[in-house]
């Protein structure tokens, strides 16, 4: 260490007794002046009143100044937008774009790069003033050199860090049923997920539409309102679908012990079950089928049953005898935040608790998948179904001619049911 450095270090660690004496002297002088001023006023007529007025004036000035600063401060309300634009692969290009956003009062909070055949495309989550419009965001991106920018409102949940988002997505898929559509919505912004039976069509990307072969058969088609899908997003969608299929293969099967000693297996439905489900419909009487479908038809066709049991459309549970014969079916058809409940129990197996068991499992599956409410349609004369739903907390919303519409809030295992 040099002599100059040692001298600086020594001075920085040596107590400055001169400065402490000066500070102590200044304190004594301030106290003396304050005491002299207060005594001179206090011993004069009206002196205490003057002191009180001076103190009140100082407090009032401080409060007025604080109010004025808050009044003049700009609003802190913001919104989050998802912006996608091509950025030149040259040093400083991203800095130019960030500076353009900053000039418009916007801030980039995350960046993701998507590889495209025509060149990389960057995706940003940008925090903007709440009053900013899509045109304002696009103008800021274009001014910063962004090629073919697009912008859409983002959800505040998009700001969650990637590891947390991945774990949340896996948890949603493990919940089953609506887990995959919800995961695709969160990760890729998918607005609509549809399924077509038959041989899978060619997988690929077509703008804001993405097609995948369903591991369970048929074709999945994903659509969104935002920008075109990228190859990286295609790979993510494929990974989510494969994960969903692997978890479905491990679906839980439970044994239901009925009064009298009969045992049934309760399990999720598969496409291969359609012939046995159709046979169960044939053994049901006309009254049971009418109460289930509210029509006098023999029941759904094989193609309609195939759509009904597909997990992309909902959650279907079956009650099966040891010999493989199906005696009951429960359906929960996904419809956003609400879903439709329906049950069909073969005539000779009714009034033995099978419908109640299926209903409880479907409601727990709906709660685990984030469904906020369910509804059921049945004939007003179907007192058994209405009574069972009421015991699970359902209420009759309205009654059309001969038809009752009941709503019910899904509950998880162990949660108290009121009503």
N, C-alpha and C positions, 0 to 999 in steps of 0.2 A: 504494500500500500504506500502511495506517495506521501511526502510530508504535507502537501496541501490537503489531501484527503483526510489525513490523520487530524489536522487542525480543525477541519470542518466537523468531523465526527466528535472531537473533544468539545467543541463549542455547543453542539446540539445536545450533548448529554450533561453539560454543566449547568446547574441551576442558576437562573438569572435573578439574583437577589435585588439588583437595582430595579428591574421591572416590577417585582412584587411590592417593593416599598412604594413606588409611584402609584400602583393600583390601590394600595391600602390608603395612601394619602388622598387620592381622588375620592375614595369612598367616604372618608371622614369629612371632606369638604362638602360632598353632596348631602350627607346627613345633616350637617350644620346648617347649610343653606335652606334645606327643607324645613328644619325645625324653626329657624328664624322666620321664614315666610309664614308658616302655619301659626306661630305665636303672635306675629304682628297682626294677622287678620283675626285670630280668635279673640284677642283682647279689645278689639274695636267693635262698636255697635254694628250689628249685622254681619260680623266677620264669619261666624259659622255658616250662615246662610250662603255667603259668597263661596266658601269652600265646597259646600254641597253642590251648588250650582256649577262650579268649575268641574267637579268630578262627574256630575251627570252629563255635562256637555261633552266631556272627553269620551264617555261611554257611548253617547248618542252618535258622535262622529265616527267612532269605530264601527258601530252597527250599520250606519248609513254607507260607509265605505264598503263593508262586506256585501250589503245588498246590491250596491251598484256594480260591484265586480261580478256577482252572480247574474245580474240582469244583462250585463254586456257580454258574458261568456257565451260562445256558440253552443248549440244543442249537441249533445253527445250521442244522440240516437243514431244507430248504424244498422246496416243490413249486410248480409253476406251473399255474394254472387259467385257463380261458377263460370269462369271465363276460359275459353279454349281458343288458342291462336298459334299460328306458326311463327317461330322466332328464328332469325338467321343464326346459323351455327358459327358465329364470329365473336371474338372477345368484345365484351362491353354491350352486346345486343340486349341481354337481359337487364342490365343496369339502365339502359335507355328506356326500356318499357316500364321498369319500376319507377323511374323518375317521372314519366308521363302520368302514371297513376297518382304519384304523390302530388303533382301539380293540380290534380283534380280532387284532392282531398281523399284519395283512396289508398289502401294499404294492402299489399300482398301478404297473406298469412301462411300460404303453403303453395308448393309448386310440384307438379308431377309431369314427367316427360313420357309421351306415347310415341313409340316408333311406328312410322307410316312409310309405305312404299315411296311416296313423293317427298319424304323428309320428316323430321321430327316435329311433333305438335306438342306444345306445352299447355298444361291445364292448371289454372290458378284458382285458388279460393281468395277472393278479394273482399275486404271489408270496405264498404262505401257508406256515404251519408244516406240516411233513411230516405231522403227526398230524391235521390238519384234514380234515374230511369234506365231502362236497357240501352236506350240511345246514348245516354251519357257514358255508360260503361264501355260500349262499343267504340265511341269516339276517343276515349282515353286510350284504349288498346290500339286503335289504328294510328293515333298520333305517336305512339311509342314504337311503331314499326311492326306491329302484329299483323300477320297475314290472315285474311279471311276470318276475322274474329267472330265468335259466337258467345252469347251470354244468356244465362238463365239463373233464376233465383235458386239459392242453395238452402239446405236445411241447416240449422245451427248444429245438429248432430254430426254434420260433415266435418266439423272442426275437431272431432275426437281423434286422438292419435291413432296411428295405424295398428299397433298391437292390440289396443283395446277394441277397435272396430273388428278386427279379425276374431277375437275371442267372443264378442257379442254375436257376430254372424254365425259362428259355429254353434253357440248356444241356441240361437233361433232355429237352426236346422235340426238340432237334436230334439227340439220340442215337437217336431213332426208337423204334418199337415201344412199349415200356412207358413211354416218356417222358411221354406225355399223361396216362395214369392217375396216374403218380407226381406230376406237376405239379399235377393237380387235388387230389390228396390233401394235398399240402403247402399249397397256397394256400387251398383251401376245406374241407379236412377230409373229402373225399369217401371213403366207405367202399367203395362199389360203383359200377362203371361198366358198364352193359350196352348192347348195341346190338341194334336190331330192324330187319330188312330191310323193304323196301316203301316206300310213300309216307310221307314224314315226317308225324307227328302234330303237333298244334298245340303250338308252343313255349310254355313258361310255367313257373310256380312252383306247387307244391302242398305246402306245408309243407316237410318235409325232403327233398322230391323235386324235381328240376329236369329239364326236358326240352328238348333242343336238336335242331334239324335237322342231321344230319351232312352236311357239304359233299360227302362221297363217296357219299351216298345213305343212306336209312334214318333212324332216330331214335336219339339218344343219351339215356340216362336215368341221372341221377346221384342217388345216395342217400347220406345220412350219418346218424349217430346223434345228432348235435347239434341245435341250434335250427334253425328254419325258414330257408330261403335268403332273401336280400334282393335287391331289384332291382340293387344294386351288385354283388353276387356273381354274379347272372345275367350281367351285362355282362362280368365277368372271365372267367367260363366260356366265353362266346361268343368273347371275344378269344383265349383259349388254343386253342380248337378251330380257329378260323380260322388262327392261326399254325401249328398242326400241319398243316393242309391245305396251306398255302402251302409249307412245308418239304418235304412229301411230294411235291409237284409237281417238286421239284428233286432227287429221290432219285437216288443214284449208280447208274450202269450201268457194268459192267465187262465186258471181253472176256476170255473164257477160251480159251486156245489149247491144244488137245488133242494128244497124240501122233498123228502122222499128218497134221497140218496143219489139221484141222477147227477152226472158230472158233464159239464159242457166246457169247451175251450173257447175263450174269447180272444180274437186276434184281428189284425187289420186285413182288409180284403185285398185280393190280387186279381189281375186280369184273368188268370186261369180259373178263378172261382165262378165266372159268369154262367157256365152251364148249370152248376149246382144252385146258384142263386135263382136262375130261371125256373128250375125244378121246384124250389121252395115256393115261388110265386104261384106255380100251378097247383100246389097242395093247399094254398090259402083260399078261403071262401071269398065270394064276390064282395061281401060286406067288409071284410078286412082290407081287401085291395082298394075299395072305394074310400075307406077312411084314411088310407095311406096316400093315395094319389088324387082323391077328390073327383074321380071319374069312374065310369063303369067299364073301362077297358080291362082286358085280361092282365095288363101290366106292361112295363117297358120292354122294348125290343132288346135283342142281344147287343146291338150297337149302343143303345141308350144305357144299358147296364154297364157296358165297358167304360163309357164316359163317366158314369156315376161312381164307379169304384176307383177311378184313376186318382192318385193322390194329389195331382195338380189342381183338381177341382174341389177336393175336400178330404174329409176323413171318414172312411166307412169301416165299421166294425161288424164282425160276424160272430154268431154263436154256433158252434159246430159240435155235433155228437162225436163220440169216439170212432164211429164207422165212417166219418167224413161228411155225413149229411148235415146240411145247413138248416137251422130251424128259426133263425132270427137275423135281422139286419138293422143296423142303426146308421144314419147318415148325418153328417155335418157338412153342409155345402158352404164353402168360403165365399164371402161377398164383402170384401173390405173389412170395415170395423164391425160389421154384423154378419151373422151366418144363420142359415136355416137348419133346423133340427127336424128329423123325421125318423119314425120307427115302424118296423113291420115284423110281427111275431106270428109264426105259423099257428093256426087255430088251436091245434091240440096241445100247444105248449104255452098258451096264454095264461095269465093270472098265476104265474109261478115265480115272479121276480126277475125275469130275463130282461124285460123292457126297462125296468128301474136300473138294473146293473149296466146296461148299455148306455142309458141316458147319463148316469153319473160319470162314466168314463169319457163320454164325448164332451161333457161340460168341462171336465178337468183338462182335456186336450185343448179345448177352445181357450181356456184361461192361460195355459202355458204358451199358446201361440199368440197371445196379445189381443184376442177377440174381445171387444167390449160388451157386446150384447148378442143374443140369439133370439130368433123368433120361430114359432111353429104354427102351422095351419092344420086345423082338424075340424071335423063336423061337430056342431054344437051338441049332438046326441052322443058323442064319444066321451062319455063321462069318465071312463077309466083313464084315457090319455090326459084329459084335462086335470083330473085329480092328481095323477102322477106328476105332471108339470108343476102344479101348485105346491106340492110337497117339496119341490126343489126351488121354490121361491118365485115361480112364474106368476104373472098377472095378465088378465085378459085386457088387451088394449082396445079392441073393438070386436063387434060381432056383426058380420055381414049376414045376409039371408042364408041361414043354415051353416055358416062357417064362422069359427072362432079363431081370432088371431091373438096369440099369447107371446109375450116377451119375457126373457129370462136372462139374468146376469150370470155369466160363467163364474164358477168359484173353484179354487184349488183345493186339494185334499187337506182336510182339517179346518178349512175356513167355515165360519158360521154362516148358515143360510137363514135370512130373515124373510118374513112374509109368509 
